[in-house]
């Protein structure tokens, strides 16, 4: 077996100003390691070792160069950082700049690999096996370089195409002003990084929308254009989606006053919650939760279908009392189907439905305030909640029929007990789920869900990730 001793760094300096002499010294040092073979043919085992040795050797030399020349490494990192950080200031995401570098380094490495492969084929055919050994090891080194860039090339091409189609090079005055008005170097960098990520998200979203629209069948061009317009309305930062949904709900209902919105930690199965006393919607931040689980008081022990109703037997975990709750089979089946659909949706689409559901609860309570006054809240209403409800009541249409008023009165009725079935069949919950089902059946909702799912797999590298990976490529290309 051949021992890979590597290159004596005293003889081979990757930062030598005489590049031609450095390369020659490198080759001579490598050939010395093959003298023990006496120019014999290369076997499969030895060839494999030579190739893998080249891969390992290139990786070690890259790390060695970084460790032995920290100041030059920092200089290269600084240059890469400045270049990539400057791109968002002229409207170019760093992912595009990093993509260009990835393609360039991949092309350079592939060119070297083809050259060394051609040389290996010739020297192996001619019987100059020590030269062939050198070329085979060099192929391994080239493979390491290719591995640093090639996996990023498809994504790089996609990012560049998206920018060419949707982007525009120009001074980003808004970002420059924001950076100038931000104090502290770290905060300035975060400002640029956030803007950079938003630019990439923006272009990728538009690209995902175009792909989704092109996949739609049996629709007229006008219908496709309408759906595209509705999808592009959601081309906002993820954290702004809840406010956008509330705005769209306000437009649909004609009630411009919006409830307050906040995040809090809840059980994993609870996506959101509306609270009447402060007219506020809480969304789950999905942080670790150690509180009680919803509907944990009763345990279902029996489930029967009789005619058009389910009879569900529950046992109280604390008292041991057994109760039987009935629920319309169609109603429960519809609820279970909705739960199953939730599991298949993207997090963003599921959040949209959650907000619509909870916003409908707020609307239901505002309607109750309009027909019953505020006393039904039993003195729990806080000043902020009353202020918002009063504004909503003033804005909402009130031409309700007697049947609708009866339904509004039912919104204030509590569940008969703490079972899931009793909760599901509350008129309050039925009405909120109807809003969700209407949204699911809207022609643009599932295409929007597909766009969000596409976005999940189209996330670009951050500026920091681009800096690190491109610095590694630079160091590798130098050794």
C-alpha positions, 0 to 999 in steps of 0.5 A, spaced: 500 500 500 502 507 498 503 511 504 500 518 503 505 523 506 502 529 503 506 535 501 512 538 506 509 545 507 516 548 507 517 546 500 510 548 498 507 554 500 500 555 497 501 563 497 507 563 493 508 569 489 511 564 484 505 560 482 508 556 476 514 554 480 510 553 486 506 548 482 512 545 479 515 544 486 508 541 488 508 536 482 515 534 484 514 532 491 508 528 489 512 524 484 517 522 490 512 519 494 510 514 488 518 512 487 517 505 491 512 503 485 518 502 480 513 505 475 508 498 476 501 498 473 496 501 477 491 496 480 484 497 482 485 497 490 491 502 489 487 506 484 482 507 489 487 509 494 490 514 490 483 517 488 481 518 495 487 520 498 487 526 493 480 528 496 483 527 503 489 531 501 486 537 498 481 537 504 487 537 509 491 542 505 485 547 505 484 547 513 492 547 513 492 553 509 487 557 513 490 555 520 497 557 518 495 563 514 490 566 519 491 574 517 490 572 509 484 568 511 481 573 514 483 578 509 479 574 504 473 573 508 473 580 509 473 581 502 468 576 500 464 579 506 464 586 503 462 584 496 456 580 498 454 585 503 454 590 498 450 586 493 443 588 497 445 595 497 444 595 489 438 590 489 442 584 488 441 578 493 447 575 496 444 568 494 445 571 486 452 573 488 454 567 491 451 563 486 455 566 481 461 564 485 459 557 486 458 556 478 464 559 477 468 555 482 464 549 479 466 550 472 474 551 474 474 545 478 470 541 473 475 544 467 481 541 472 478 534 473 477 533 465 484 536 464 487 531 469 482 525 467 485 526 460 492 526 462 491 520 466 488 516 460 494 518 456 499 517 461 496 510 463 496 508 456 503 510 455 505 506 461 508 512 465 504 509 471 508 514 476 505 520 472 498 516 471 498 516 479 500 523 480 494 525 475 489 520 479 491 523 485 489 530 482 483 528 480 481 526 487 483 533 489 479 536 483 473 532 486 474 535 493 473 542 489 467 540 485 464 537 491 464 544 495 460 547 489 457 543 484 451 541 489 449 548 490 449 549 482 442 547 481 440 552 486 444 557 484 442 557 477 435 558 479 436 564 484 440 567 478 434 566 473 429 568 478 433 575 479 434 576 471 426 575 471 424 579 477 429 583 479 432 589 478 439 592 479 439 599 482 441 603 488 436 601 494 435 607 497 431 605 502 436 600 505 441 605 505 437 610 509 435 604 514 443 602 514 445 609 515 440 610 521 441 604 524 446 605 530 452 599 531 455 595 526 452 589 528 445 592 528 447 594 521 449 587 518 443 584 521 439 590 517 442 588 511 441 580 512 434 581 513 433 585 507 437 580 503 433 574 505 427 578 504 429 580 497 430 572 495 424 570 498 420 576 494 423 573 487 422 566 489 415 567 491 414 570 484 417 564 481 413 559 485 407 563 483 408 563 476 410 555 476 403 554 480 399 558 475 402 554 469 400 548 472 393 550 473 388 546 468 381 547 465 381 555 466 381 561 462 386 566 462 382 571 465 381 566 471 388 564 471 390 572 471 385 573 477 388 567 481 395 570 480 393 576 482 390 573 489 396 569 490 401 575 489 397 579 494 401 574 499 408 576 497 409 579 503 414 577 509 412 571 513 411 575 519 406 580 516 401 574 513 397 575 519 396 582 518 394 581 511 389 576 513 386 580 518 386 586 512 382 581 507 377 579 512 376 586 514 374 588 506 370 581 506 366 583 512 366 591 511 368 591 518 375 595 518 376 595 525 381 589 527 382 585 533 389 585 537 394 580 535 399 577 539 403 570 540 403 566 546 405 559 548 399 553 547 399 546 547 401 543 540 394 541 538 392 548 539 393 553 533 390 559 536 385 562 540 380 568 540 379 572 547 373 576 548 374 580 554 380 584 550 378 582 543 384 579 542 387 573 537 393 569 540 397 565 535 401 559 538 408 560 538 410 553 538 415 554 544 415 548 549 409 548 553 408 544 560 401 547 561 394 542 561 392 540 554 385 542 551 379 537 553 384 533 558 378 532 563 374 527 559 377 521 556 373 517 550 372 510 552 366 508 547 364 510 540 358 508 536 354 510 530 347 510 531 343 512 525 345 519 523 349 520 530 355 518 534 354 516 541 361 518 544 362 515 552 366 519 556 369 518 563 371 524 567 379 523 569 378 526 576 371 524 578 370 517 574 363 520 572 361 517 565 357 521 560 354 520 553 355 525 548 351 525 542 353 529 535 351 529 528 355 524 524 356 529 518 358 534 523 363 530 526 366 527 520 366 534 517 370 536 523 375 530 522 376 531 515 378 538 516 383 536 521 386 531 516 387 537 511 390 541 516 396 536 517 397 536 509 397 544 509 403 548 509 404 552 516 403 558 512 396 556 509 394 553 516 396 559 520 391 563 515 385 558 516 387 559 524 386 566 523 380 566 519 377 561 524 379 566 530 377 572 527 370 569 526 369 568 533 371 576 534 366 577 529 361 573 532 362 576 539 361 583 536 354 581 533 352 578 540 354 585 543 350 588 537 344 584 539 345 583 547 349 589 549 355 588 553 352 585 559 353 577 557 360 578 558 359 578 565 363 584 567 369 581 564 370 586 558 376 590 559 377 597 556 381 595 550 376 590 548 370 594 549 373 600 545 374 595 539 367 591 540 364 598 540 368 600 533 366 593 530 359 594 532 358 601 529 361 598 522 358 592 521 351 591 517 345 589 522 340 587 517 339 580 520 333 576 519 330 573 525 333 566 524 340 570 524 339 573 530 337 567 534 343 564 531 347 570 534 344 569 541 347 562 541 354 564 540 354 566 547 352 559 550 357 555 553 359 548 551 355 543 555 361 540 558 368 539 557 368 534 552 371 535 545 364 533 542 360 538 546 365 543 543 365 541 536 357 542 536 357 549 539 354 554 534 360 558 535 365 553 533 360 551 527 360 558 524 368 559 525 369 552 521 364 554 515 369 560 514 375 555 514 371 551 509 369 556 505 377 559 504 379 551 503 374 551 497 376 558 494 380 557 487 386 560 490 387 557 496 390 550 494 395 554 489 397 558 495 398 552 499 403 549 494 406 556 493 408 556 500 410 549 500 415 550 494 418 556 498 420 551 503 424 548 499 427 554 495 430 558 501 437 561 499 443 561 503 444 567 508 449 572 507 453 568 513 453 561 509 455 564 503 461 568 506 463 561 509 462 556 503 465 561 498 471 562 503 472 555 503 472 555 495 477 560 495 482 557 499 481 550 496 482 553 489 488 556 491 491 550 494 
